[in-house]
Amino acid sequence: MTEQTNQSNQSNQSNNTPAPLQGVKVVEIGTLIAGPYAASLLAQFGAEVIKIESPTDGDPLRKWRKLHNGTSLWWYSQSRNKKSVTLNLKSEEGQQIVRDLVKDADIVIENFRPGTLEGWGLGWEQLSAINPSLIMVRVSGYGQTGPYHKRPGFAAIAESMGGLRGLVGYPDRPPVRVGVSIGDTLASLYGVIGAMMAMHHLKVNGGTGQFIDVALYEAVFGVMESLIPEYSASGYVRERTGSSLPGIAPSNTYPCQDGRYVIVAGNGDGIFKRLMHAIDRADLAEDPALARNDGRVQQVDMLDQAIADWTGRHDLEHVLQVLEAADVPSGRVFDAADIHKDPHYRARDMIQPFTLPDGKEVELPGVVPKLSATPGKTNWVGPELGQHTDEVLKSLGKSTGEIAALRAQGII
């Protein structure tokens, strides 16, 4: 099968400097977002990522959201640079192939419910016995221990338990989600951070292999700022406050005359002064009681109304022009069309063109973060199911006949 290789047009994609994770071998045993997105980040920076998928349907992400010729466009983005290998993990033969892959792997990433891999003989104890230097990222809803660890967990539940859902929305309405699976992607990022720290400890400090236990709810809880310190010290329970930034003022979303909205962050002391002068409220700009945040928070409703009165008299474009001239952080609410045409995104290579297997042109998000000497890149979009099965099995010493037999038995 021909591998679809796509090269970015940008100059930082064409240099010959080795990728920062070149030589790192990752075995991904996961589905959907949290585990696979962590592996995707490693693949974008040069790691060889071998993704294990079910021989029948593959990763369910292949069918999520908008499809093109039966395959999710999200799949092409998230699974870039990965090798797809089909394996029936419920079969002894499939499990043994995973063990063979792990012998010289650096990292295994999985996001099954705790105990599932152990039931297949692929848990931490079994795999680390094969490869003592192995690093294993284990993402689950509630972690590998604790009274809830056996429960099924998705990001929606984790965002609730982690405290995020309770803060998103308006106080007189039900909590809402943020629009993306932020609990999953936060867990992915913590998984990558953990893997990189474990690799440093292994290679620089002479340490041993270890596993990284990432719970979805803890990944969310980890970014909840002052939620618990404030409750612990004073019993204060932070609640939903809509679009405002509680305790920090003024920072909010304001309506414009043309029906669109502007985001204004005027909460820095100097910025606040410039903002007030820009909206013709010198009286507020020079009021000593409003010079610092603690004073402004006491009058946040009045300040929000003053800003809204001004934005409501002007179209969004005029509001943005005035605030940019005053050096006040502000912006429109971007949708996909806004992002796609924005010159700053284009200038920083954050929208990149690729070609799908049938020749259709598609654009994918650029690679984050940007390393100055060894930037990440996309070599190919998400692979077809089992596209690399033969290649990987041959690297393990399987003959063409053995591979054919495994395929005939439904193991691959």
C-alpha positions as CSV (number, residue, x, y, z in Angstrom):
1,M,0.0,0.0,0.0
2,T,1.4,3.4,-0.9
3,E,2.1,5.7,2.0
4,Q,0.8,9.1,1.6
5,T,3.6,11.5,2.3
6,N,2.9,15.1,2.6
7,Q,5.4,17.9,3.0
8,S,4.7,21.3,4.3
9,N,5.6,24.2,2.2
10,Q,7.2,26.1,5.0
11,S,11.0,26.4,5.3
12,N,11.2,25.1,8.8
13,Q,9.8,21.8,7.5
14,S,12.6,21.3,5.0
15,N,15.7,21.4,7.1
16,N,17.7,18.2,7.6
17,T,18.3,18.6,11.3
18,P,17.4,15.4,13.2
19,A,14.0,15.6,14.9
20,P,14.3,15.9,18.7
21,L,12.7,12.5,19.3
22,Q,14.4,10.7,16.5
23,G,15.2,7.1,17.6
24,V,12.5,7.1,20.2
25,K,10.1,4.1,19.7
26,V,6.6,4.5,21.1
27,V,3.9,1.7,21.1
28,E,0.4,3.2,21.4
29,I,-2.3,0.9,22.7
30,G,-5.2,3.4,23.0
31,T,-8.3,4.8,21.4
32,L,-10.0,8.1,20.9
33,I,-8.2,11.1,22.4
34,A,-6.3,11.1,25.7
35,G,-3.7,8.4,24.9
36,P,-3.6,8.8,21.1
37,Y,-3.2,12.6,21.3
38,A,-0.2,12.2,23.6
39,A,1.4,9.8,21.1
40,S,0.5,12.2,18.3
41,L,2.6,15.0,19.9
42,L,5.6,12.6,20.2
43,A,5.2,11.6,16.5
44,Q,5.2,15.2,15.4
45,F,8.6,15.6,16.9
46,G,10.2,12.5,15.3
47,A,9.3,9.5,17.5
48,E,8.4,6.3,15.7
49,V,4.8,5.7,16.9
50,I,3.3,2.3,16.3
51,K,-0.4,2.5,16.9
52,I,-2.2,-0.8,17.6
53,E,-5.7,-1.0,16.3
54,S,-8.5,-3.5,16.2
55,P,-8.4,-5.5,12.9
56,T,-12.2,-5.0,12.4
57,D,-12.9,-1.3,12.9
58,G,-9.8,0.3,14.2
59,D,-9.8,3.3,16.5
60,P,-13.4,4.6,16.8
61,L,-12.0,8.1,16.2
62,R,-11.9,7.1,12.5
63,K,-15.7,7.7,12.5
64,W,-16.0,10.8,14.8
65,R,-17.4,14.1,13.5
66,K,-17.2,15.1,9.8
67,L,-16.1,12.2,7.5
68,H,-14.5,12.2,4.1
69,N,-15.0,9.0,2.2
70,G,-15.9,7.3,5.4
71,T,-12.9,8.5,7.5
72,S,-12.9,11.3,10.0
73,L,-11.0,14.4,9.1
74,W,-10.1,14.6,12.8
75,W,-8.4,11.2,12.4
76,Y,-6.1,12.5,9.6
77,S,-5.0,15.3,11.9
78,Q,-4.6,13.5,15.2
79,S,-3.0,10.4,13.8
80,R,-0.4,12.2,11.6
81,N,3.1,10.5,11.4
82,K,1.8,7.3,13.1
83,K,2.1,3.7,11.8
84,S,-1.1,1.8,12.0
85,V,-0.8,-1.9,12.9
86,T,-3.8,-4.1,13.3
87,L,-3.8,-6.6,16.2
88,N,-6.5,-8.6,18.0
89,L,-5.3,-8.0,21.6
90,K,-7.7,-10.6,22.9
91,S,-5.7,-13.3,21.1
92,E,-2.5,-14.8,22.6
93,E,-0.8,-14.3,19.2
94,G,-1.7,-10.6,19.2
95,Q,-0.6,-10.2,22.8
96,Q,2.8,-11.8,22.0
97,I,3.4,-9.4,19.1
98,V,2.9,-6.5,21.5
99,R,5.4,-8.0,23.9
100,D,7.8,-8.4,21.0
101,L,7.3,-4.7,20.1
102,V,7.9,-3.6,23.7
103,K,11.3,-5.3,23.9
104,D,13.1,-2.4,22.4
105,A,10.4,0.3,22.9
106,D,11.1,3.5,24.9
107,I,7.5,4.4,25.7
108,V,4.1,2.6,25.8
109,I,1.0,4.8,25.9
110,E,-2.4,3.3,26.8
111,N,-5.7,4.5,28.0
112,F,-7.8,1.5,28.8
113,R,-9.7,1.1,32.1
114,P,-7.3,-0.1,34.8
115,G,-6.9,-3.8,34.8
116,T,-7.7,-4.4,31.1
117,L,-4.1,-4.7,30.0
118,E,-3.3,-6.8,33.0
119,G,-6.1,-9.2,31.9
120,W,-4.3,-9.5,28.5
121,G,-0.9,-10.1,30.1
122,L,0.2,-6.6,29.0
123,G,0.2,-4.6,32.3
124,W,3.0,-2.8,33.8
125,E,4.4,-5.7,35.7
126,Q,4.4,-7.9,32.7
127,L,5.9,-5.4,30.2
128,S,8.5,-3.9,32.5
129,A,9.7,-7.4,33.2
130,I,10.4,-7.7,29.4
131,N,12.0,-4.2,29.2
132,P,13.1,-2.8,32.6
133,S,13.9,0.6,30.9
134,L,10.3,0.9,29.7
135,I,8.3,4.1,30.4
136,M,4.6,3.5,30.3
137,V,2.0,6.3,30.2
138,R,-1.3,5.1,31.7
139,V,-4.2,7.4,31.2
140,S,-7.5,6.5,32.8
141,G,-10.6,8.3,34.2
142,Y,-9.7,8.0,37.9
143,G,-6.1,6.7,38.0
144,Q,-4.7,3.3,38.7
145,T,-5.6,3.3,42.4
146,G,-8.3,4.6,44.7
147,P,-11.9,3.6,45.2
148,Y,-13.1,4.8,41.8
149,H,-10.2,3.4,39.7
150,K,-12.3,0.6,38.2
151,R,-15.1,3.0,37.0
152,P,-15.3,3.9,33.3
153,G,-14.2,7.4,32.6
154,F,-14.6,9.9,29.8
155,A,-13.4,13.5,29.8
156,A,-17.0,14.8,30.3
157,I,-17.2,13.2,33.7
158,A,-13.6,14.1,34.5
159,E,-14.2,17.8,33.8
160,S,-17.1,17.6,36.2
161,M,-15.2,15.9,39.0
162,G,-12.1,18.0,38.4
163,G,-14.2,21.1,39.2
164,L,-14.2,22.7,35.7
165,R,-17.8,22.1,34.7
166,G,-19.0,23.8,37.9
167,L,-17.3,27.0,36.8
168,V,-18.3,27.1,33.1
169,G,-21.6,28.9,32.3
170,Y,-23.9,31.3,34.0
171,P,-25.0,30.9,37.6
172,D,-28.7,30.8,36.7
173,R,-28.3,28.1,34.0
174,P,-27.0,24.5,33.9
175,P,-23.2,24.0,33.6
176,V,-21.9,23.8,30.0
177,R,-18.9,22.2,28.4
178,V,-16.1,24.3,26.9
179,G,-16.7,22.9,23.3
180,V,-13.7,20.6,23.0
181,S,-12.6,17.6,25.0
182,I,-10.3,19.7,27.2
183,G,-10.0,17.0,29.9
184,D,-8.6,14.5,27.4
185,T,-6.1,16.9,25.9
186,L,-4.9,18.1,29.3
187,A,-4.3,14.5,30.3
188,S,-2.4,14.0,27.0
189,L,-0.1,16.9,27.8
190,Y,0.5,15.7,31.4
191,G,1.3,12.3,29.9
192,V,3.8,13.7,27.5
193,I,5.4,15.8,30.3
194,G,5.6,12.7,32.5
195,A,7.2,10.7,29.7
196,M,9.8,13.3,29.0
197,M,10.7,13.6,32.7
198,A,10.9,9.9,33.0
199,M,13.2,9.6,29.9
200,H,15.4,12.3,31.4
201,H,15.6,10.5,34.7
202,L,16.4,7.2,32.9
203,K,19.0,8.5,30.5
204,V,20.7,11.3,32.5
205,N,20.3,10.3,36.2
206,G,20.8,6.6,35.6
207,G,17.3,5.8,36.8
208,T,15.0,2.9,35.9
209,G,11.9,2.6,33.8
210,Q,8.6,3.7,35.4
211,F,5.0,4.2,34.7
212,I,3.1,7.5,34.6
213,D,-0.3,7.4,36.2
214,V,-2.5,10.1,34.6
215,A,-6.1,10.4,35.8
216,L,-8.4,12.5,33.6
217,Y,-10.0,14.2,36.5
218,E,-6.6,15.1,38.1
219,A,-5.4,16.6,34.8
220,V,-8.4,18.9,35.0
221,F,-8.0,19.5,38.7
222,G,-4.4,20.4,38.2
223,V,-5.4,23.6,36.3
224,M,-8.1,24.8,38.7
225,E,-6.0,27.7,40.0
226,S,-7.2,29.0,43.4
227,L,-10.3,26.7,43.8
228,I,-9.1,24.6,46.7
229,P,-6.8,27.1,48.5
230,E,-9.6,29.6,48.7
231,Y,-12.0,27.0,50.0
232,S,-9.5,25.6,52.4
233,A,-8.6,29.0,53.9
234,S,-12.0,30.7,53.9
235,G,-14.7,28.2,52.9
236,Y,-15.3,30.2,49.7
237,V,-16.9,28.1,46.9
238,R,-16.2,29.6,43.5
239,E,-19.2,29.4,41.2
240,R,-20.1,30.1,37.5
241,T,-19.7,33.7,36.5
242,G,-20.4,33.6,32.8
243,S,-17.9,35.4,30.7
244,S,-16.2,37.4,33.4
245,L,-13.0,36.7,35.2
246,P,-13.9,36.5,38.9
247,G,-11.7,38.5,41.2
248,I,-9.9,40.2,38.4
249,A,-11.3,43.3,36.8
250,P,-12.2,44.4,34.2
251,S,-12.1,41.4,31.9
252,N,-15.2,40.3,30.1
253,T,-17.1,39.9,26.8
254,Y,-19.0,43.0,25.6
255,P,-21.7,43.4,22.9
256,C,-21.0,45.8,20.0
257,Q,-23.5,47.8,18.0
258,D,-23.4,45.4,15.0
259,G,-24.4,42.4,17.2
260,R,-20.9,40.9,17.4
261,Y,-18.9,40.6,20.6
262,V,-15.5,41.9,21.7
263,I,-13.2,40.3,24.4
264,V,-11.5,43.0,26.5
265,A,-8.8,42.2,29.1
266,G,-8.3,45.5,30.9
267,N,-7.2,44.1,34.2
268,G,-3.6,45.3,34.3
269,D,-3.2,48.6,36.2
270,G,-1.6,50.4,33.2
271,I,-3.9,48.8,30.7
272,F,-6.9,49.8,32.8
273,K,-5.9,53.5,32.6
274,R,-5.4,53.3,28.8
275,L,-8.7,51.5,28.4
276,M,-10.6,54.1,30.3
277,H,-9.1,56.9,28.3
278,A,-9.8,55.1,25.1
279,I,-13.5,54.9,25.9
280,D,-13.6,58.5,27.0
281,R,-13.8,57.8,30.7
282,A,-10.9,59.8,32.1
283,D,-12.8,60.1,35.4
284,L,-12.5,56.4,35.9
285,A,-8.9,56.3,34.6
286,E,-7.8,58.8,37.2
287,D,-9.9,57.6,40.1
288,P,-7.4,56.4,42.9
289,A,-9.9,53.9,44.1
290,L,-9.6,52.1,40.8
291,A,-5.9,52.2,40.4
292,R,-5.4,48.6,41.6
293,N,-7.2,45.4,41.0
294,D,-8.5,45.0,44.5
295,G,-10.3,48.3,44.2
296,R,-11.6,47.6,40.8
297,V,-13.1,44.3,41.8
298,Q,-15.3,46.1,44.3
299,Q,-16.8,48.1,41.4
300,V,-16.7,45.5,38.7
301,D,-20.3,45.8,37.7
302,M,-20.0,49.5,37.2
303,L,-16.8,49.1,35.2
304,D,-18.4,46.4,33.0
305,Q,-21.4,48.6,32.3
306,A,-19.2,51.6,31.4
307,I,-17.3,49.5,28.9
308,A,-20.4,47.9,27.5
309,D,-22.0,51.3,27.1
310,W,-19.1,52.3,24.9
311,T,-18.8,49.1,22.8
312,G,-22.6,49.2,22.3
313,R,-22.3,52.5,20.5
314,H,-19.7,51.2,17.9
315,D,-19.3,48.3,15.4
316,L,-16.8,45.6,16.3
317,E,-14.2,46.8,13.8
318,H,-14.1,50.3,15.2
319,V,-13.9,49.0,18.7
320,L,-10.9,46.8,17.8
321,Q,-9.2,49.7,16.0
322,V,-9.5,52.0,19.0
323,L,-8.4,49.4,21.6
324,E,-5.4,48.3,19.4
325,A,-4.3,52.0,19.1
326,A,-4.5,52.2,22.9
327,D,-2.5,49.0,23.3
328,V,-5.4,47.3,25.2
329,P,-5.6,43.5,24.8
330,S,-8.8,42.8,22.9
331,G,-10.1,40.6,20.2
332,R,-13.0,39.2,18.2
333,V,-14.5,35.8,18.9
334,F,-12.9,33.6,16.2
335,D,-14.7,30.9,14.4
336,A,-13.1,28.4,12.0
337,A,-13.6,30.8,9.1
338,D,-11.9,33.6,11.0
339,I,-8.9,31.4,11.9
340,H,-8.6,30.1,8.3
341,K,-8.2,33.6,6.8
342,D,-6.3,35.2,9.6
343,P,-2.9,36.5,8.5
344,H,-1.2,35.9,11.8
345,Y,-2.1,32.2,11.7
346,R,-0.7,32.1,8.1
347,A,2.5,33.9,8.9
348,R,3.3,31.5,11.7
349,D,2.6,28.4,9.7
350,M,-0.4,27.3,11.8
351,I,-2.5,26.3,8.9
352,Q,-0.7,23.7,6.7
353,P,-1.8,22.1,3.4
354,F,-1.8,18.3,2.9
355,T,-3.3,15.8,0.4
356,L,-5.6,12.9,1.5
357,P,-5.2,9.5,-0.1
358,D,-7.9,10.2,-2.8
359,G,-6.2,13.5,-3.8
360,K,-8.4,15.8,-1.8
361,E,-6.7,18.9,-0.5
362,V,-7.1,19.5,3.2
363,E,-5.5,21.9,5.7
364,L,-4.5,20.8,9.2
365,P,-3.3,22.7,12.3
366,G,0.4,23.4,12.5
367,V,2.7,21.8,15.1
368,V,2.8,23.2,18.6
369,P,5.1,24.1,20.3
370,K,7.7,25.7,17.9
371,L,11.3,24.6,18.6
372,S,13.7,27.0,17.1
373,A,16.4,24.4,16.0
374,T,14.4,21.2,15.8
375,P,10.8,22.0,14.9
376,G,8.2,19.4,14.7
377,K,6.6,18.5,11.3
378,T,3.9,16.4,9.6
379,N,5.3,13.8,7.3
380,W,2.0,12.1,6.5
381,V,-1.6,12.3,7.6
382,G,-3.4,9.7,9.6
383,P,-2.8,6.3,8.0
384,E,-5.3,3.8,6.6
385,L,-6.2,1.0,9.0
386,G,-3.4,-1.5,9.1
387,Q,-1.3,0.4,6.6
388,H,1.9,-0.5,8.3
389,T,1.1,-4.0,9.7
390,D,3.3,-5.9,7.2
391,E,6.2,-3.5,7.6
392,V,6.2,-3.7,11.4
393,L,5.7,-7.4,11.6
394,K,8.6,-8.0,9.1
395,S,10.8,-5.9,11.4
396,L,10.0,-8.4,14.1
397,G,11.1,-11.2,11.9
398,K,7.8,-12.5,10.7
399,S,7.8,-14.0,7.2
400,T,5.4,-13.3,4.5
401,G,3.8,-16.7,5.1
402,E,3.4,-16.1,8.8
403,I,1.9,-12.7,8.2
404,A,-0.6,-14.2,5.8
405,A,-1.5,-16.9,8.3
406,L,-2.1,-14.3,11.0
407,R,-4.3,-12.3,8.7
408,A,-6.3,-15.4,7.7
409,Q,-6.9,-16.1,11.4
410,G,-8.2,-12.5,12.0
411,I,-5.3,-11.8,14.4
412,I,-4.1,-8.9,12.3
